[in-house]
Structure formats: C-alpha cells, structure tokens
Amino acid sequence: MRRTYRAPKRRALAAVIAAAKTACIGTLFCTTVQAADDQSPPSLSAADTKASGVQRLDTIQVTGQRLDASRNQLSPETGSTIYRFDKKDIESLPFGNATPLNQLILQAPGVVQDSYGQLHVRGDHGNLQYRINNVVIPEAISGFGQSLDTRFADQINILTGALPAQYGYRTAGVVDIRTRGTGFENGGNVSVLGGSRANGQGHGEGSAEYAGTSGAWSYFLTGSYLRNDIGIENPTADRNAIHDTTRQQKGFGYVSRVIDANNRMSFIVGTSNNRFEIPNVPGKIPSFAIDGNPVVDSARLDARQNEKNTFEIASYQASPTDRVDYQLSVFHRYTDVAYQPDPLGDLVFNGVASQVVRKNEAYGVQGDASFRLNDSHTLRAGLFAQRERFGVDNSSRVFSADDDGNQTSTTPFTIVDNTRLAGQTYGLYLQDEWRATKDLTVNFGARFDHVGTIVNEKQLSPRFGLVYDLSRDTRLHFGYARYFTPPPTEKIDTTSVAKFLGTTNALPSDANTSVTSERSNYFDAGLAHQLTPEITIGIDGFYRKVRNLQDEGQFGNALIYSAFNYDEGRVRGLEFSASYKKSDLSLYANASISKAEGRNIVTGQFNFDADELAFIASHWVHLDHDQKFTASAGASYLWGATRIGADLLYGSGLRRGFANGEHLPSYVQANLSASQTFNIDGFGKLEARLAVINVFDRVYQLRDGSGIGVGAPQYGPRRGFYLGATKYF
C-alpha cells in the first residue's frame, strides 16, 4: 500500500500532478488536486519524434500517460477515505498477483471476511461497486467465485466513506481497478503455483499473460486456470473437506488505440467460468423417507454449483481542450449461477431437491466529463443508464406435508417456479470541486437516480466533502452523502410462497413483500498525521442512519444469496491505520471497531420463523455480518533479489444464534511468504515464490450455521504450503 506523504504546498504542484494527480497523506486520505495547474507531460508530434530520434513507442507511452492522467481527473476523491495498492504491494502478498481480489481487499481497514469469499465494508453486506478504468462493471450474481482477478491490475484503489456524487448505487466501497496504460513493451510471463495440505489435498494453478504495442495499438491479455480441493470453506473442523473440488477459468483482455494526442479508444473483455462441488458433512441422519428406503451416505452426496460471468466495455476518451476531459463507454454483462442438487440426498436430508438457475444480462452506457472553469473551480457531470433482464428457472422435487410440516407421502413430486423480470436504472450527477484556498478543497454536488425493476423508486442525493491541511504534516477530511441503494436485481427472491404450501418446502410465513431501495445519511470524518518522513498514522470515524436497510441471506440449499430489508438501520465505527516505509522495508497495521444493527424485517419475511420476526420487530439486533473488532497487519522486506513478507488477519467473530444475539469466537490467521528473482544465462528472468497460509494451523469458524440468513457452517483455511514459479520473456 502506498504510504508516502505528498504536500503540494511544499513542492512544485506541476510535478505532483504529473506523478499521481492526487495529494495524499499516507494511504488513507487523498484528494484530487486542481487540474487547472496541470503540467502533464506533453505529447510529441510525428515531426518532433523524427527530429529527436525518440522511438514511436516512447511517443505512445507519453501520450498514454497524459490520457491516463486526464481519465483519472474524471474521478474526484475529495472527502472520501482511500487505500491504494500498487504493483509492488500486490507482489508483496503471499500469492503475489495470483492473490484473489477479495483477499487483497481484506488488507484495507474496516473490511471483514465472511464465508464464500464475501466481504463486508463498514458494516454493509456486500454493496461493493467495481470499476475498471473508471467504468462501472455491472454486478455478477453472488456466489463464491471471484469473477475479477488481480493479474491485470496496475493499481487498485479502495474508496469508502462519504463518496462524491459520481459514485452511486453500490456505495459501501468502490474497488477502482486501473489496468496498465498505453505503450506496453512487448513481452509476458508464464506462471505456475502448486500447493498441498497435510493429507494431500492439492492446489494447482497456471496463468499466462502477454502485452505489447504495435504502432498506435497497445494490448494486454491474460488467462488462468485453477484447480484445488478447497473450493468452498470446509463445513467441518477436519483438516480436509469432503467433495470440495473447484475448477476455475478466467480471462481478460485490454486493447487501446491512441488516435492522436487528445483521443483514445479502448476495449475491455473479461470472462470467468467457476465450477464447484458442494462440500459434504459425514454422519448426518436422513430427516425424510422416500420410496424404497435407500441407504444414503451424507459423505457421498454430489451437489454442484457453476458460476459464469462475461463482460465487454468499449470506451472513447477525449481531451478536446486543456480544460475539458470526457469519457463515454458502452458495456454489456451476462452472468448466471446454476445449482445442481444431489437428486436423492437433498430430498432425504432436506425435504427438497431444487435445480436452480439464476441469470442476469445487463447493457448500458456511462459518461463522465470534467470542465476546469478556472484555477479554483472544476465542474464534473455524468450519466449512467442500464437495462437488464433477469430470470430464474427453479424446478423443485418435494414431498407432501401437513400444516405442521410433517411428511405425509414418501413419493416426491415436482414444482416448477420460474420467473422473468426486466428493468432499467439511470442516474445523473453534477458537482463542483472548489479550491477555496491553498489549504482547503471542497467538493459539493448531487445526483438523481431512478430504478424501475421489481420496484419503481427515485431519489435526489446531495453530497459534500472537504479536505483541509491543518499543517504541513496533518490533514483533516469531512464528508456527508445521501445514498440511494436500489435492490440488486439478481438477488431478488422471487419464490412463490403459495406454490409450496402443503409441502416439505413450505416457507415459515406467507408474507411476500418485494425488496425496496435503501436510503441513508452517511457522515464521515478523519485525521491523518505524518509523524516522520517514514511513519504515517490516521483515524477515521463514520456514522450511517438508514431506512429500509438492505441485508442478504442464504435461504434454501442453493448457495445463492437473497436480499431483504430491515425497516431501520444504524451503523457506526472507528478505523485506525499506521504505516512505515523506508528503503526496502514497509510495514502497515489497521484496526477498526464497528457496530451494525437493524430493527423490524419488512420484506422477505417468508424466509424467517415467526418467533424471530416478532422479536426483531421490536428490538435492535446485530446484523449477521457485524464484527466488533477487526484488524490486519503486514510486513515486507526486499533484500537484494529476495523479498520476504508476512501478513495477519484478526476478527472478534461474526454473529450467531437466535436474532444474532451471540458472536463466534475470535480468530487470528498469520501467513508467511518469500520470493527470489534469478537471472539465468541463456534462460532469462525467473521468479520463485514460497507461501505458507495459516502458519500456526489455527482452527476457527467463520460461521456455525445459525443467525439471521445464515445457511451452513464454514471454517477458515487450515495450514497449507504453496510453491510457485514465474518465467518472464
């Protein structure tokens, strides 16, 4: 993570902007610098290139850097909290650029890990927005596969807090992925990574990437394949899971063409296909009888889940004058999740065997523009419009049952419960970044959003943020945001309650209210201070008051999450951060304390028992993903061609029990890594990597199967050893 303090009032402002476009203290608090002072590197004409002897590749690189800086200028960060990961930070993680994206994000403050690879930022259940080169990537259907990778990232920024008006819809955090720019040197690499646990359960992963430039064209391609035996968290405390193999393929491509010094076209394509076996729990006793009374071993079930995701983006970026920048993008995304039950096992153990396919297709347009009025004011405006189609195919085999849920027949029958929905979302925003004084920057604006899917709702949302340099070494920031969070269409539960009455899949209650949009007021304030040139510390506090608070739960056997609403919510917390960086040594530590509560479930009630609903209706309860204390830390040291590293995660435990009244025990997971670079005559550059995950082999539970919307128990990873190699060419 970047931990250098840049003080523009003490340096040449032009040099700062050319380097990064932001003024930062440590890694927490950053604000966009006024682009009116921009002195970005000039592009070279063809005549200049020939006269100076500079290669065409250098021209493309300089032009690309200028266009990258202009694109970054479209995204203000004033008033928000930001954590940055560059290529060196990613390489310092145990798996390097093979690190899953969710594991990288866990290193930021206020991020809580959960089962199925889920993340919770500042007390929210998911609600993360992913962007690539400032373009929103439409959401994939939730499951446990990671559809995005870290291999293609040049820098990853995590924005939280009171976000500027540019950011809408998913606002718990923005994961801003910036790919490599323009003018790649020709070359690539091939990597392999293998690992094993004590009993031989293995991990095998291979990847390749290639980049290059041909004239005005630049391209970057990468692909990977993974197979291991711990695809989903183990539901038991045993060292190895039963029936838990996963196979995952991912691909990503980026192509850009520099039209001239002020215009660029770019194309992005991404795909993932992740297949999982659903892990088994041995020794379970069947709860339902079926014709013939066959013997069913719970350790030999064969339920599976497959997740696919593809997206395509085409963007046109231009800077027609030295005061105007804009980018216009069109995008398309298709995603689906398919759950295949064990036909017999799901019936005798659960009373229902549901073959479920959820699919969603979205396409739309996004535009962002900035206009520098003068040295003090930069106006920004933009639009977002999306059309989507959502479908569910649900074929469930069940038994007849009486009003108390007791099985009345041993002959199963099939119920088909399919759904088709279509909808649209659009939004507009306008904001002004005002450099009031050399020490004070203010960003204020508003956005208007409308959603028409299963609900038809809209909201005007004001935003305000400021950053003030109290001194050369101390910076204060404050922000307020009114948020509007439409229900994620792909997570809307469309189950027909009436169809399953009188069966072993009858739902606990008959309420069937549609999920509604969340509306909240968010306040954020923080202070960062640079103790020495190497040490930066920070503190940040936040409070969010919510109506129609959205949460998610796993209801049923398919490992797919469905959204529901609490009538009210309140979330507050404090985050602390410290970093040290000197020469080849870097250290960081983050800690947070938070509390997230809701009261009165008002939608999706059919998924809850009547007693729990009645209690929650009149009591504030912890959200299931609420964790009081969370911490992360890490160290990296480069000694010649050798890098050694360590990182650590701590959590006080997620919620469990009736109405989330208890919490799981605390846990600590420590990881170690080492990498060595070799330059071998006749072979070239080779990097070897060793990683040990959960060094002390601590056994800990992420979930125990109880709590609001929690479907099954899951344990954290046991100790594993991994060895990898990367050959560069």
ZAMARGU-4260 file (C-alpha; in steps of 0.2 Angstrom, whole numbers, plus 5000, padded with zeros to 4 digits):
<rodrens>
0) 5000/5000/5000 | 5006/5017/4996 | 5012/5026/5011 | 5021/5042/5005 | 5015/5059/5010
5) 5014/5072/4997 | 5012/5090/5002 | 5009/5101/4986 | 5011/5117/4995 | 5029/5112/4999
10) 5033/5106/4982 | 5031/5111/4964 | 5012/5107/4961 | 5015/5103/4942 | 5027/5088/4947
15) 5015/5081/4959 | 5000/5081/4947 | 5011/5073/4933 | 5016/5060/4945 | 4999/5055/4953
20) 4985/5068/4951 | 4982/5067/4970 | 4988/5074/4986 | 4990/5061/4999 | 4994/5058/5017
25) 4999/5040/5019 | 4986/5028/5012 | 4970/5034/5020 | 4966/5052/5015 | 4968/5058/4997
30) 4960/5072/4987 | 4961/5077/4969 | 4972/5091/4965 | 4965/5105/4954 | 4969/5101/4936
35) 4970/5119/4931 | 4988/5118/4937 | 4991/5103/4926 | 5008/5102/4918 | 5006/5084/4912
40) 5020/5078/4900 | 5017/5084/4883 | 5014/5073/4868 | 5026/5073/4853 | 5021/5076/4835
45) 5027/5065/4822 | 5039/5078/4816 | 5046/5080/4834 | 5048/5061/4835 | 5058/5060/4820
50) 5069/5075/4824 | 5073/5070/4841 | 5076/5052/4837 | 5063/5046/4850 | 5055/5029/4846
55) 5037/5028/4842 | 5034/5018/4857 | 5040/5032/4868 | 5028/5044/4860 | 5014/5032/4863
60) 5019/5030/4882 | 5020/5049/4885 | 5003/5051/4876 | 4996/5037/4886 | 5002/5044/4902
65) 4994/5061/4898 | 4977/5052/4894 | 4978/5041/4909 | 4980/5057/4920 | 4966/5065/4911
70) 4955/5050/4914 | 4959/5050/4932 | 4954/5068/4933 | 4936/5062/4930 | 4936/5054/4947
75) 4937/5065/4962 | 4941/5058/4979 | 4938/5074/4990 | 4931/5069/5007 | 4932/5050/5005
80) 4944/5038/5013 | 4955/5029/5001 | 4968/5015/5002 | 4979/5011/4987 | 4988/4995/4981
85) 5001/4997/4968 | 5010/4983/4959 | 5024/4982/4972 | 5010/4980/4986 | 5002/4966/4976
90) 5018/4957/4973 | 5022/4958/4992 | 5006/4947/4996 | 5009/4928/4999 | 5002/4923/4981
95) 5008/4939/4973 | 4997/4944/4958 | 4989/4927/4959 | 4981/4933/4976 | 4962/4933/4974
100) 4954/4950/4974 | 4944/4948/4990 | 4960/4943/4999 | 4969/4959/4993 | 4954/4970/4999
105) 4955/4962/5016 | 4971/4971/5019 | 4962/4988/5019 | 4955/4995/5036 | 4936/4991/5040
110) 4935/4976/5029 | 4928/4960/5037 | 4929/4942/5029 | 4915/4930/5028 | 4911/4913/5021
115) 4910/4910/5002 | 4923/4924/4999 | 4911/4938/5004 | 4917/4955/5011 | 4909/4967/5022
120) 4915/4985/5022 | 4910/4996/5036 | 4895/4986/5042 | 4887/4983/5024 | 4883/4966/5017
125) 4892/4967/5001 | 4886/4983/4992 | 4903/4985/4983 | 4905/4994/4967 | 4918/4988/4955
130) 4926/4999/4942 | 4939/4996/4928 | 4947/5012/4921 | 4933/5022/4929 | 4919/5012/4921
135) 4906/5003/4932 | 4906/4984/4929 | 4888/4978/4931 | 4886/4966/4946 | 4888/4947/4944
140) 4876/4936/4953 | 4883/4932/4971 | 4890/4916/4975 | 4908/4912/4980 | 4918/4913/4964
145) 4929/4928/4961 | 4925/4934/4943 | 4938/4948/4943 | 4957/4945/4945 | 4972/4955/4951
150) 4983/4950/4937 | 4978/4963/4925 | 4979/4977/4938 | 4992/4991/4938 | 4984/4999/4954
155) 4969/4995/4964 | 4961/5009/4975 | 4948/5006/4989 | 4937/5021/4992 | 4925/5021/5007
160) 4916/5034/5017 | 4906/5049/5010 | 4909/5047/4991 | 4907/5061/4979 | 4892/5062/4968
165) 4900/5052/4954 | 4898/5036/4964 | 4880/5029/4965 | 4870/5013/4968 | 4884/5002/4977
170) 4892/5013/4990 | 4899/5003/5004 | 4915/5004/4995 | 4922/5007/4977 | 4935/4995/4971
175) 4943/5005/4957 | 4955/4994/4946 | 4966/5003/4935 | 4974/4992/4921 | 4991/4995/4913
180) 4990/5010/4902 | 4996/5013/4885 | 5013/5009/4876 | 5017/4992/4883 | 5034/4984/4880
185) 5032/4968/4871 | 5034/4953/4882 | 5025/4942/4895 | 5026/4928/4908 | 5020/4911/4912
190) 5017/4906/4930 | 5013/4890/4940 | 5008/4889/4958 | 5006/4872/4967 | 5001/4868/4985
195) 4996/4855/4997 | 4988/4852/5014 | 4994/4838/5026 | 4983/4824/5019 | 4987/4829/5001
200) 4973/4839/4996 | 4981/4850/4982 | 4981/4866/4973 | 4986/4868/4955 | 4986/4885/4946
205) 4993/4891/4929 | 4992/4908/4921 | 5000/4917/4906 | 5000/4935/4901 | 5007/4944/4886
210) 5007/4963/4882 | 5014/4973/4868 | 5012/4988/4857 | 5011/4989/4838 | 5010/5007/4831
215) 4996/5016/4840 | 4989/5000/4846 | 4993/4993/4863 | 4986/4977/4871 | 4987/4966/4886
220) 4980/4948/4888 | 4980/4936/4902 | 4972/4920/4906 | 4972/4907/4921 | 4966/4890/4926
225) 4964/4884/4944 | 4960/4868/4952 | 4960/4864/4970 | 4952/4854/4983 | 4945/4868/4995
230) 4934/4877/4983 | 4922/4882/4997 | 4925/4884/5015 | 4925/4867/5024 | 4909/4865/5034
235) 4918/4854/5047 | 4933/4856/5058 | 4943/4842/5049 | 4959/4847/5040 | 4952/4842/5023
240) 4935/4844/5016 | 4925/4831/5008 | 4919/4833/4990 | 4926/4851/4988 | 4935/4852/4972
245) 4934/4868/4961 | 4939/4871/4943 | 4940/4889/4938 | 4945/4898/4921 | 4947/4917/4919
250) 4952/4928/4905 | 4955/4946/4902 | 4959/4957/4888 | 4963/4976/4886 | 4966/4984/4869
255) 4968/5003/4866 | 4972/5014/4851 | 4979/5031/4853 | 4970/5041/4839 | 4980/5057/4842
260) 4987/5067/4857 | 4970/5070/4864 | 4959/5055/4859 | 4960/5036/4863 | 4948/5021/4860
265) 4949/5006/4872 | 4941/4989/4873 | 4940/4978/4888 | 4934/4960/4889 | 4933/4948/4904
270) 4926/4931/4907 | 4926/4918/4921 | 4919/4900/4922 | 4920/4893/4940 | 4914/4876/4945
275) 4912/4870/4962 | 4907/4854/4972 | 4897/4857/4987 | 4906/4850/5002 | 4898/4836/5012
280) 4896/4833/5031 | 4898/4815/5036 | 4887/4806/5048 | 4871/4816/5045 | 4854/4806/5048
285) 4840/4807/5035 | 4825/4818/5040 | 4813/4812/5027 | 4809/4795/5020 | 4807/4790/5001
290) 4800/4776/4992 | 4811/4760/4993 | 4820/4767/5009 | 4838/4768/5000 | 4853/4770/5011
295) 4860/4787/5008 | 4878/4792/5015 | 4879/4811/5018 | 4898/4810/5014 | 4895/4804/4996
300) 4882/4817/4990 | 4886/4826/4974 | 4878/4843/4973 | 4887/4856/4962 | 4886/4874/4958
305) 4893/4883/4942 | 4895/4902/4940 | 4898/4911/4924 | 4902/4929/4920 | 4907/4939/4905
310) 4908/4957/4902 | 4913/4969/4887 | 4917/4988/4888 | 4921/5000/4874 | 4926/5017/4879
315) 4931/5033/4869 | 4941/5046/4879 | 4945/5064/4873 | 4953/5080/4879 | 4947/5092/4866
320) 4955/5107/4875 | 4966/5109/4890 | 4951/5112/4901 | 4939/5098/4895 | 4941/5079/4898
325) 4927/5066/4895 | 4925/5048/4893 | 4910/5039/4885 | 4908/5020/4887 | 4895/5006/4882
330) 4895/4990/4891 | 4887/4973/4892 | 4887/4959/4905 | 4880/4942/4906 | 4880/4931/4922
335) 4872/4916/4928 | 4873/4904/4943 | 4867/4886/4942 | 4864/4874/4957 | 4863/4856/4953
340) 4857/4846/4969 | 4860/4828/4973 | 4844/4821/4967 | 4842/4809/4981 | 4852/4816/4995
345) 4844/4833/4995 | 4827/4825/4996 | 4830/4814/5011 | 4841/4826/5021 | 4832/4842/5017
350) 4815/4838/5010 | 4818/4847/4994 | 4830/4845/4979 | 4829/4861/4969 | 4838/4863/4952
355) 4840/4882/4952 | 4847/4893/4938 | 4848/4912/4941 | 4853/4923/4926 | 4855/4941/4923
360) 4860/4951/4907 | 4864/4970/4908 | 4869/4983/4895 | 4870/5001/4895 | 4880/5017/4894
365) 4891/5028/4906 | 4898/5045/4903 | 4909/5056/4913 | 4916/5074/4910 | 4925/5087/4918
370) 4927/5106/4914 | 4940/5117/4923 | 4932/5134/4924 | 4947/5142/4932 | 4961/5139/4944
375) 4948/5137/4958 | 4933/5128/4951 | 4932/5111/4941 | 4914/5106/4936 | 4910/5087/4934
380) 4895/5079/4927 | 4890/5062/4921 | 4876/5050/4917 | 4873/5031/4919 | 4859/5021/4911
385) 4857/5002/4911 | 4844/4990/4905 | 4844/4972/4912 | 4834/4956/4910 | 4833/4944/4925
390) 4827/4926/4925 | 4825/4911/4937 | 4822/4893/4932 | 4818/4883/4948 | 4812/4865/4947
395) 4810/4858/4964 | 4806/4840/4970 | 4797/4839/4986 | 4785/4828/4997 | 4768/4832/5003
400) 4766/4838/5021 | 4753/4843/5034 | 4751/4861/5041 | 4765/4857/5054 | 4777/4852/5041
405) 4776/4833/5044 | 4779/4822/5029 | 4763/4814/5023 | 4769/4805/5007 | 4786/4796/5003
410) 4783/4799/4984 | 4791/4815/4978 | 4784/4827/4965 | 4790/4842/4955 | 4785/4860/4957
415) 4791/4872/4943 | 4793/4890/4949 | 4800/4901/4935 | 4802/4920/4934 | 4806/4933/4921
420) 4809/4951/4925 | 4816/4966/4915 | 4820/4984/4922 | 4831/4999/4920 | 4842/5010/4931
425) 4848/5028/4926 | 4856/5042/4935 | 4863/5059/4933 | 4876/5069/4943 | 4884/5087/4944
430) 4897/5093/4956 | 4910/5107/4958 | 4927/5105/4966 | 4932/5121/4973 | 4950/5125/4978
435) 4944/5138/4991 | 4962/5141/4997 | 4979/5133/4995 | 4975/5123/5011 | 4956/5119/5008
440) 4947/5109/4994 | 4928/5107/4994 | 4918/5096/4983 | 4899/5098/4983 | 4886/5092/4971
445) 4871/5080/4969 | 4865/5065/4959 | 4847/5060/4954 | 4844/5041/4952 | 4829/5031/4946
450) 4826/5012/4947 | 4812/5003/4938 | 4813/4984/4941 | 4803/4975/4954 | 4801/4992/4962
455) 4799/5009/4955 | 4809/5022/4965 | 4819/5038/4964 | 4829/5050/4974 | 4839/5066/4974
460) 4855/5064/4984 | 4866/5079/4989 | 4885/5076/4993 | 4898/5086/5001 | 4916/5084/5005
465) 4931/5094/5011 | 4950/5092/5014 | 4959/5104/5025 | 4978/5104/5028 | 4980/5109/5046
470) 4999/5110/5044 | 5012/5103/5033 | 5010/5086/5041 | 4992/5085/5046 | 4976/5084/5036
475) 4958/5084/5040 | 4944/5077/5030 | 4925/5078/5032 | 4911/5071/5021 | 4892/5069/5020
480) 4882/5059/5007 | 4864/5055/5005 | 4864/5037/4997 | 4851/5028/4987 | 4854/5009/4985
485) 4842/5000/4974 | 4839/4982/4977 | 4851/4971/4967 | 4840/4963/4954 | 4850/4947/4953
490) 4847/4944/4972 | 4828/4947/4972 | 4820/4932/4979 | 4805/4928/4968 | 4799/4912/4976
495) 4781/4909/4975 | 4775/4906/4993 | 4758/4899/4988 | 4766/4885/4976 | 4775/4877/4991
500) 4761/4877/5003 | 4757/4859/5009 | 4774/4853/5005 | 4791/4849/5014 | 4797/4866/5007
505) 4783/4876/5014 | 4790/4893/5019 | 4789/4899/5038 | 4777/4913/5034 | 4766/4919/5020
510) 4772/4937/5019 | 4779/4941/5001 | 4784/4959/5001 | 4796/4965/4987 | 4813/4971/4992
515) 4814/4990/4992 | 4828/5003/4989 | 4839/5008/5004 | 4840/5026/5009 | 4854/5033/5021
520) 4863/5048/5028 | 4881/5045/5029 | 4894/5055/5039 | 4912/5053/5039 | 4927/5062/5047
525) 4945/5058/5049 | 4963/5065/5053 | 4980/5059/5046 | 4996/5064/5053 | 5014/5061/5047
530) 5025/5058/5062 | 5041/5057/5052 | 5045/5055/5034 | 5043/5036/5036 | 5028/5035/5048
535) 5010/5040/5044 | 4995/5037/5056 | 4977/5040/5054 | 4960/5039/5062 | 4943/5039/5054
540) 4925/5039/5061 | 4909/5036/5052 | 4890/5035/5056 | 4876/5030/5045 | 4857/5031/5048
545) 4847/5020/5037 | 4829/5017/5031 | 4825/5001/5023 | 4842/4994/5027 | 4846/4980/5015
550) 4854/4964/5020 | 4856/4947/5012 | 4854/4929/5017 | 4856/4911/5011 | 4839/4903/5011
555) 4837/4886/5004 | 4851/4873/4998 | 4857/4883/4983 | 4872/4894/4989 | 4864/4909/4982
560) 4860/4925/4992 | 4843/4934/4993 | 4840/4952/4998 | 4828/4958/5011 | 4825/4974/5021
565) 4825/4980/5039 | 4814/4995/5042 | 4828/5004/5051 | 4847/5003/5052 | 4861/5011/5061
570) 4880/5008/5058 | 4895/5017/5066 | 4913/5014/5069 | 4931/5020/5070 | 4946/5015/5060
575) 4964/5017/5064 | 4979/5015/5052 | 4998/5016/5053 | 5011/5013/5040 | 5030/5014/5040
580) 5041/5014/5024 | 5059/5016/5022 | 5071/5010/5009 | 5066/4991/5006 | 5056/4989/5022
585) 5037/4993/5023 | 5025/4989/5037 | 5007/4993/5040 | 4994/4990/5053 | 4975/4993/5053
590) 4962/4991/5066 | 4943/4995/5067 | 4929/4994/5079 | 4911/4995/5072 | 4893/4991/5076
595) 4879/4987/5064 | 4861/4985/5069 | 4844/4983/5061 | 4826/4983/5068 | 4810/4976/5061
600) 4811/4965/5045 | 4799/4972/5032 | 4802/4962/5016 | 4806/4944/5013 | 4798/4939/5029
605) 4793/4922/5021 | 4811/4916/5024 | 4810/4919/5043 | 4802/4910/5058 | 4788/4919/5066
610) 4796/4920/5083 | 4812/4928/5076 | 4802/4940/5066 | 4792/4945/5081 | 4807/4948/5092
615) 4816/4958/5078 | 4801/4969/5075 | 4803/4977/5092 | 4822/4975/5096 | 4838/4982/5088
620) 4848/4967/5083 | 4865/4965/5077 | 4867/4961/5058 | 4873/4944/5055 | 4890/4951/5047
625) 4893/4963/5061 | 4910/4961/5069 | 4915/4972/5083 | 4934/4971/5081 | 4944/4969/5065
630) 4962/4971/5062 | 4975/4967/5048 | 4994/4970/5048 | 5009/4966/5036 | 5027/4967/5033
635) 5038/4966/5018 | 5057/4967/5016 | 5067/4967/5000 | 5085/4961/5002 | 5094/4961/4986
640) 5084/4949/4974 | 5075/4941/4989 | 5058/4948/4996 | 5051/4941/5012 | 5034/4945/5019
645) 5021/4942/5032 | 5003/4947/5035 | 4990/4944/5048 | 4971/4945/5050 | 4961/4946/5066
650) 4942/4946/5069 | 4932/4946/5085 | 4919/4934/5077 | 4903/4936/5066 | 4886/4935/5074
655) 4876/4919/5078 | 4861/4912/5087 | 4843/4917/5089 | 4842/4935/5081 | 4861/4936/5080
660) 4861/4938/5099 | 4879/4930/5101 | 4895/4930/5092 | 4908/4917/5086 | 4925/4916/5095
665) 4939/4927/5089 | 4952/4921/5077 | 4969/4925/5071 | 4977/4919/5054 | 4995/4923/5050
670) 5003/4920/5033 | 5022/4920/5028 | 5030/4921/5010 | 5046/4923/5002 | 5051/4926/4984
675) 5068/4926/4974 | 5072/4933/4957 | 5085/4924/4947 | 5093/4930/4930 | 5100/4914/4922
680) 5111/4915/4907 | 5103/4908/4892 | 5086/4906/4901 | 5082/4924/4907 | 5072/4930/4922
685) 5064/4918/4934 | 5055/4921/4950 | 5052/4908/4963 | 5039/4910/4977 | 5035/4901/4993
690) 5020/4904/5004 | 5013/4897/5020 | 4995/4900/5024 | 4988/4899/5042 | 5006/4896/5048
695) 5000/4891/5066 | 4986/4880/5059 | 4973/4889/5070 | 4956/4881/5068 | 4942/4894/5068
700) 4924/4896/5062 | 4918/4909/5051 | 4900/4903/5053 | 4892/4890/5063 | 4875/4889/5053
705) 4865/4899/5065 | 4860/4918/5064 | 4849/4928/5053 | 4850/4922/5035 | 4865/4910/5038
710) 4863/4894/5029 | 4878/4882/5034 | 4894/4882/5045 | 4911/4886/5037 | 4928/4885/5044
715) 4943/4896/5039 | 4958/4888/5029 | 4970/4876/5038 | 4989/4877/5036 | 4994/4875/5018
720) 5011/4876/5009 | 5012/4883/4991 | 5027/4884/4979 | 5026/4894/4963 | 5037/4900/4948
725) 5036/4914/4935 | 5046/4914/4919 | 5047/4931/4911 | 5050/4933/4892
</rodrens>
